[in-house]
Amino acid sequence: MDIKSRFGKKVKELRLSKSLSQESLALKANLDRTYIPSIEKGERNVSITVVEKIAIALDVNIKDLF
């Protein structure tokens, strides 16, 4: 499994543990609603800025996403 897939899997795991929909996470992270599904599928090579937005939206440390 490559890094994008592992990252996406972790985002999905944390999102579900907080009972958030993909759309809710996207809104909290100020990202387009179509972006989260592609991240979770490992299709996106996300920037460090997006990693930070997701961490803040999920209320976790950045290191928890890896």
C-alpha positions in Angstrom: 0.0 0.0 0.0 1.5 3.4 -1.0 1.6 6.5 1.2 -1.5 8.1 -0.4 -3.6 5.0 0.3 -2.3 4.7 3.8 -3.0 8.4 4.5 -6.5 8.1 3.0 -7.3 5.0 5.1 -6.2 6.8 8.2 -8.3 9.9 7.3 -11.3 7.7 6.8 -10.7 5.8 10.1 -10.5 9.0 12.1 -13.5 10.5 10.3 -15.7 7.5 11.0 -14.5 7.4 14.6 -15.9 11.0 15.0 -19.1 10.1 13.2 -18.5 12.7 10.4 -19.7 12.3 6.8 -17.3 13.1 4.0 -19.2 16.2 3.3 -19.1 17.3 7.0 -15.4 16.8 7.1 -14.9 18.8 3.9 -16.9 21.7 5.3 -15.0 21.7 8.5 -11.7 21.6 6.6 -12.8 24.2 4.1 -12.2 21.8 1.2 -14.4 21.0 -1.8 -16.9 18.2 -0.9 -15.5 16.0 -3.7 -12.0 16.2 -2.4 -12.4 14.0 0.7 -13.6 10.8 -1.1 -10.6 11.0 -3.5 -8.2 11.4 -0.6 -9.7 8.4 1.2 -9.4 6.3 -2.0 -5.7 7.3 -2.2 -6.2 9.1 -5.4 -4.9 12.5 -4.3 -1.4 13.6 -3.5 -2.3 16.2 -0.8 -0.2 19.2 0.2 1.0 19.8 3.7 -1.6 22.6 3.9 -4.4 20.2 3.2 -3.0 17.8 5.8 -3.1 20.6 8.3 -6.7 21.5 7.4 -7.8 17.9 7.8 -6.0 17.5 11.1 -7.6 20.7 12.5 -11.0 19.6 11.2 -10.6 16.2 12.9 -9.2 17.7 16.0 -6.1 15.6 15.9 -2.3 16.2 15.7 -0.9 16.0 12.2 1.3 13.1 13.3 -2.0 11.1 14.1 -2.7 11.1 10.3 0.4 9.0 9.6 
